[in-house]
Amino acid sequence: MAINDEKDLKETEHPPVKWATPVQRVWAWVGVAYMVILVLLSTFALAHGAYLRGISGAMLSPALFGLGATAILRYRQGTGRGGLPACILISGASFVLAVGNLIEAIPTVLGQL
């Protein structure tokens, strides 16, 4: 009986593995960044009894980094619209805004610690 069970296990077909695309991986990392930020914010709120103020710029930055990376990846895959100028414009604006938001938010947050 055991031999037939092993044979049946080998004969069963498994569905093929579908790997995540690079764009899906970028947005998964954006999700990880948001989870870390939310855990740190809730831990701070529980420890100090108040939420941080002025953190909206830092909360927007992961999404802007993800948007810029997605524009570059879509251009490299050949699925992006607008060609190279649109890729440069979207990714450049996203990265500049993300860094600007971080530069503005970090001193505000550090001042409240």
C-alpha positions as CSV (number, residue, x, y, z in Angstrom):
1,M,0.0,0.0,0.0
2,A,2.8,2.4,0.8
3,I,4.4,1.9,-2.6
4,N,1.1,2.9,-4.4
5,D,0.8,6.0,-2.2
6,E,4.3,7.2,-3.2
7,K,3.5,6.5,-6.8
8,D,0.3,8.5,-6.6
9,L,2.1,11.4,-5.0
10,K,4.6,11.5,-7.8
11,E,1.9,11.3,-10.5
12,T,-0.1,14.2,-9.2
13,E,0.5,17.4,-11.1
14,H,1.3,20.6,-9.3
15,P,0.3,23.9,-10.7
16,P,3.2,25.9,-12.1
17,V,4.9,28.4,-9.9
18,K,4.1,32.0,-10.8
19,W,6.9,34.3,-9.7
20,A,6.2,37.9,-8.9
21,T,7.1,40.5,-11.5
22,P,9.6,43.3,-10.6
23,V,6.8,45.8,-10.4
24,Q,5.0,43.6,-7.9
25,R,8.1,43.2,-5.9
26,V,8.6,47.0,-5.7
27,W,5.1,47.5,-4.4
28,A,5.6,44.6,-1.9
29,W,8.6,46.5,-0.5
30,V,6.5,49.7,-0.3
31,G,4.0,47.7,1.7
32,V,6.8,46.5,4.0
33,A,8.0,50.1,4.5
34,Y,4.4,51.2,5.4
35,M,4.1,48.3,7.9
36,V,7.4,49.3,9.6
37,I,6.3,52.9,9.8
38,L,2.9,52.0,11.2
39,V,4.4,49.7,13.8
40,L,6.8,52.4,14.9
41,L,4.1,55.0,15.0
42,S,1.8,52.9,17.1
43,T,4.6,51.9,19.4
44,F,5.5,55.6,19.9
45,A,1.9,56.4,20.6
46,L,1.5,53.7,23.2
47,A,4.8,54.6,24.9
48,H,4.2,58.4,25.0
49,G,0.5,58.8,25.0
50,A,0.4,61.0,21.9
51,Y,0.9,60.7,18.2
52,L,3.7,62.3,16.2
53,R,2.7,65.4,14.3
54,G,4.1,66.5,10.9
55,I,4.7,62.9,9.7
56,S,2.6,63.2,6.6
57,G,5.6,63.9,4.3
58,A,7.4,60.8,5.6
59,M,4.2,58.7,5.1
60,L,4.0,59.8,1.5
61,S,7.6,59.1,0.6
62,P,7.5,55.3,0.2
63,A,4.6,55.6,-2.3
64,L,6.5,58.2,-4.3
65,F,9.7,56.0,-4.3
66,G,7.5,53.1,-5.5
67,L,6.0,55.2,-8.3
68,G,9.4,56.3,-9.5
69,A,10.7,52.7,-9.5
70,T,7.6,51.5,-11.3
71,A,8.0,54.1,-14.1
72,I,11.6,53.0,-14.6
73,L,10.7,49.3,-14.6
74,R,7.8,49.7,-17.0
75,Y,10.0,51.7,-19.4
76,R,12.7,48.9,-19.2
77,Q,10.1,46.2,-19.9
78,G,8.7,48.2,-22.9
79,T,5.2,48.5,-21.4
80,G,5.4,52.2,-20.3
81,R,3.7,54.8,-22.3
82,G,5.4,58.0,-23.4
83,G,8.8,56.6,-23.9
84,L,12.0,57.9,-22.3
85,P,10.8,61.5,-21.6
86,A,7.8,60.4,-19.6
87,C,9.9,57.9,-17.7
88,I,12.5,60.6,-16.8
89,L,9.7,63.1,-15.9
90,I,7.7,60.8,-13.7
91,S,10.5,59.0,-12.0
92,G,12.5,62.2,-11.5
93,A,9.6,64.2,-10.1
94,S,8.7,61.2,-7.8
95,F,12.2,60.9,-6.4
96,V,12.6,64.7,-5.9
97,L,9.3,64.9,-4.1
98,A,10.0,61.9,-1.9
99,V,13.4,63.2,-0.9
100,G,12.0,66.7,-0.3
101,N,9.2,65.3,1.9
102,L,11.8,63.3,3.9
103,I,14.0,66.4,4.3
104,E,11.0,68.3,5.6
105,A,9.6,65.6,7.8
106,I,12.7,64.3,9.6
107,P,13.6,67.4,11.6
108,T,9.9,67.9,12.5
109,V,9.7,64.3,13.9
110,L,13.1,64.5,15.6
111,G,12.0,67.7,17.4
112,Q,9.1,65.8,19.0
113,L,11.2,62.9,20.4
